[in-house]
Amino acid sequence: MSIDFTELEIKTIQSAVDRRWRKEKIEANLANIEITKEGEDESTFTPAVVWEDENSTFIILKIGVFSYKSFFYYLTDQRFDTGVPEYNDLYECANKLLKVQADFMLSKNIKDLGLHIQK
């Protein structure tokens, strides 16, 4: 049984990317990423959708028929995820990933300016 991304799933991700970067065209690309699942010794190739902006690389893995995992790298060496081990809703997975990265960038920029947010 193949668990490749369907055309609809790719469109769902690209739509989220397009909403985030309205003024520039960022293309979500298919890839196969080698991963080692927790508790296993051997690595396997997993279908993924990958895209990049100026400082971040975003990755959504398809780990089952309706199972997704997402994370992003900031400046290639800092990895962040959403805190959710697995999603069964791709729309939620993609949008939460983009929100986490936007929140990270906002907090980083505020910290760099020496400002803080009062709640």
C-alpha positions as CSV (number, residue, x, y, z in Angstrom):
1,M,0.0,0.0,0.0
2,S,1.4,3.3,-1.1
3,I,1.2,6.3,1.3
4,D,2.3,8.9,-1.2
5,F,0.8,12.4,-1.0
6,T,-2.4,12.7,-3.2
7,E,-2.9,15.7,-5.5
8,L,-5.5,17.0,-3.1
9,E,-3.1,16.8,-0.1
10,I,-0.4,18.7,-2.1
11,K,-3.0,21.4,-3.0
12,T,-4.0,21.7,0.7
13,I,-0.4,22.3,1.7
14,Q,0.3,24.7,-1.3
15,S,-2.8,26.6,-0.4
16,A,-1.6,27.2,3.2
17,V,1.8,28.3,1.8
18,D,0.2,30.7,-0.7
19,R,-1.9,32.3,2.1
20,R,1.2,32.8,4.2
21,W,3.4,34.2,1.4
22,R,0.9,36.3,-0.7
23,K,3.4,38.5,-2.4
24,E,6.0,35.9,-3.4
25,K,5.7,32.5,-5.0
26,I,7.0,29.7,-2.7
27,E,6.7,26.2,-4.1
28,A,5.9,23.2,-2.0
29,N,7.9,20.3,-3.4
30,L,7.6,16.5,-3.1
31,A,10.5,14.6,-1.6
32,N,11.4,11.3,0.1
33,I,13.2,11.8,3.4
34,E,15.1,9.1,5.1
35,I,14.0,8.7,8.7
36,T,14.4,6.2,11.6
37,K,11.2,5.7,13.5
38,E,11.3,5.6,17.3
39,G,12.1,2.1,18.5
40,E,13.4,0.9,15.1
41,D,17.0,0.3,14.0
42,E,16.7,0.7,10.3
43,S,15.8,3.9,8.4
44,T,13.1,4.1,5.7
45,F,12.2,6.6,3.1
46,T,9.0,8.6,3.9
47,P,7.1,10.8,1.6
48,A,7.4,14.5,2.4
49,V,6.4,18.0,1.2
50,V,9.2,20.5,1.6
51,W,9.4,24.3,1.1
52,E,11.8,27.1,2.1
53,D,11.7,30.7,2.9
54,E,14.6,33.0,3.6
55,N,15.6,31.4,6.9
56,S,13.5,28.3,7.4
57,T,13.0,24.9,5.8
58,F,9.5,23.4,6.3
59,I,8.8,19.7,6.2
60,I,5.5,17.7,6.4
61,L,5.9,13.9,6.5
62,K,3.2,11.5,5.5
63,I,3.6,8.7,8.0
64,G,0.4,6.9,7.3
65,V,-2.7,7.1,5.2
66,F,-4.1,10.0,7.2
67,S,-1.2,10.6,9.5
68,Y,1.2,13.6,9.2
69,K,4.1,15.0,11.2
70,S,5.5,18.5,10.7
71,F,8.6,20.5,11.7
72,F,10.8,23.3,10.5
73,Y,14.5,24.1,10.6
74,Y,15.7,27.6,11.3
75,L,19.0,28.4,9.7
76,T,19.6,24.7,9.0
77,D,20.6,23.7,12.5
78,Q,17.7,24.5,14.9
79,R,14.8,22.1,14.6
80,F,11.3,23.0,15.9
81,D,8.0,21.2,15.8
82,T,4.4,22.0,16.8
83,G,4.4,19.9,20.0
84,V,1.9,17.5,18.4
85,P,3.4,14.1,17.7
86,E,1.0,13.3,14.8
87,Y,-1.9,14.9,13.0
88,N,-4.8,13.2,11.2
89,D,-5.9,16.5,9.6
90,L,-3.5,17.8,7.0
91,Y,-5.0,21.3,7.0
92,E,-4.5,21.6,10.7
93,C,-0.9,20.2,10.4
94,A,0.2,22.7,7.8
95,N,-1.4,25.7,9.4
96,K,-0.1,24.9,12.9
97,L,3.4,24.5,11.5
98,L,3.2,27.9,9.8
99,K,1.8,29.5,13.0
100,V,4.6,28.0,15.2
101,Q,7.2,29.3,12.8
102,A,5.6,32.8,12.7
103,D,5.4,32.9,16.5
104,F,9.0,31.9,16.7
105,M,10.1,34.6,14.3
106,L,8.0,37.2,16.1
107,S,9.5,36.3,19.5
108,K,13.0,36.2,18.0
109,N,12.5,39.7,16.4
110,I,11.1,41.2,19.6
111,K,14.0,39.7,21.6
112,D,16.5,41.1,19.1
113,L,15.0,44.6,19.5
114,G,15.1,44.3,23.3
115,L,11.3,44.5,23.6
116,H,8.9,42.4,25.5
117,I,5.2,41.8,25.2
118,Q,3.0,42.6,28.1
119,K,0.0,40.4,28.6
